[in-house]
Amino acid sequence: MFVYTKHALEKMDALGIDKHEVERAIQLGMKWTEDDKWHARNGGVEIVFVKQEDAFVIVTTYLSRRKK
């Protein structure tokens, strides 16, 4: 189950990122942790989320910038 914060929904709307892209990044993308939050990157988007017992809480989203 995916739960979206108001902030995440506003960022998604502003950047043109849809829920399918967010969920796909979490399911199939590269994942890592920073502090107490998870990050996932896939298809040009990066998602910051928190794992809860039965849900992924989407904190924010942004366009990823890969370092070369």
C-alpha positions, 0 to 999 in steps of 0.5 A, spaced: 500 500 500 502 506 498 500 513 502 502 519 499 503 526 503 500 532 501 507 535 500 509 529 495 502 530 491 504 537 490 511 535 488 508 530 483 503 535 480 509 540 479 514 536 476 509 532 472 510 525 476 505 520 476 503 515 481 505 509 477 512 512 476 513 513 484 510 506 485 515 503 479 521 506 482 520 503 489 518 496 486 524 496 481 529 501 482 535 502 486 534 503 493 538 506 499 537 509 506 539 515 508 538 517 516 531 514 517 528 514 510 529 510 504 530 513 497 529 509 490 531 511 483 528 509 477 526 512 470 529 519 472 525 520 478 527 519 485 523 518 491 524 519 498 519 514 503 518 511 509 517 504 510 511 502 515 508 496 517 503 495 511 505 501 507 510 505 504 509 513 506 511 517 500 515 523 503 517 527 497 519 526 489 524 529 485 527 529 478 534 525 479 540 527 477 545 522 477 553 523 478 557 521 472 
